[in-house]
């Protein structure tokens, strides 16, 4: 009798522990990068047949979860065939009382399991993959014939215009598209591959654009969105300010957006980088991060990109910037950076000013796996950011004498808008994105004659107005990505300070 009651108490304890284990997951927070949180079917417990689950996931106990006796294979509490109760030395009245107690325990078990079933909820995280245009950032290698994957020329080549993929100036990643137009009578027009559209839907195209200094008197570049029918004929009318937008600003990356509604006979659309016969860009117009989306087809609250400088001096800290592109009410950004721990060491992680605006953001990061930095940065509840913003700043210390370092924003990186936070939905990029930085070991002696003097100042002044590239980078003495008056002043001040110090020390000029 005593042993039987102990067994009954043991079974009740096991089920109570089961209840705690099942309720506990509903109180836990599912990490944002988790794609699918497993849900346990409550039928497993009400049927009482999943002995494998009871042992492997919830721990083992002397009495089986589903009421199956581990020794006999029968149901616990069930009257079995075999010796009578008298033959085991138990009085009949005691046997009846024991059976009544067992039945009461089974009734309590059933009630408890029914309550557990009500507590079980399916926790699902919905993952959306934001599909970009093919080669939208011009990171793919150029084809053997010189053409660009995902893009084609509309006009025949001519002597006044040219295009290329360049690593000298980029918004994110390693590359961008460069158009050059030295004539105000000849156009250049590079268009994307066709993207299927739905008639009646509104489509938005965009690109980051940059016109380099010294572009010419008629400096300008354009972004175009056009719709076509099955025969390849354009079926929408061009309208400035809507499906054609011109950029005239020089010297700054700018998000340019075009829009249009697909006509009834539209089958596909293209976006295009263009310099018309009215504009020039002698030193280059650069394009990066092309998009073509429709809010009626796919919700896209934004994507993350990785931006790093073309090069830094060996004694400088490398900053990797996580950028939000085309954000719409974004509350959380998350992901991971991969790098070589033999050449880079994490020196600090902080939310960018853009993401801190209106209240400090919460930053969580870990570097437990060598060469992988995981991060999540969240705006305060009820607040969000939109448009193109910097999300995170990651500082690296450069180790050794390496000449180049690489960092990759991995494909599990993405965002949650306010709706996604509330309803456990995330939006991620389907592919990884890498960027490289060259480690430069130059000094203020830009002309390499062993002295820092006015000849260095003259050399920098001669190149003032140029963007930094792999040929002229050493003249960007303050390492801000351009050669300008600030570099001249930095050199001049250095020379003057040196002369004053020497004069105070008793040396003659």
Buried (B, 14 or more C-beta within 10 A) or exposed (E): EEEBEEBBEEBBEBBEEBBEEBBEBEEEEEEBBEEEBEEBEBEBBBEBBBEEBBEEEBEEBEBBBBBBBEEEEEBBBEEEEEEEBEEEEBEEEEBEEBBEBBEEBBEBBEEBBEEBBEEBEEBBBEBBEBBBBEBBBBBBEEEEEEEBBBBEBEEEEEEBBBBBBBBBBBBBBBBBBBBBBBBBEBBBBBBBEEBEBEEEBEBBBBBBBBBBBBBBEBBBBBBBBBBBBEEEEEBBEEEEEBBBBBBEBBBEBBBBEBBBBBBEEBBBBBBBBBBBBEBBBBBBBBBBBBBBBBEEEEBBBBBBBBBBBBBBBEEBEBBBBBBBBBBBBBBBBBBBBBBEEEBBEBEEBBBBEBBBEEEEBEBEBEBEEEEBBBBBBBBEEEBBBBEBBBBBBBBBEBEEEBEEBBBBBBBBBBBBBBEBBEEBBBBBBEEBBBBBBBBBEBEBBBBEEEEBBEEBBEBBBEBBBBBBBEEBBBBBBBBEBBBBEBBBBBBBEBBEEEEEEEEEEEEEE
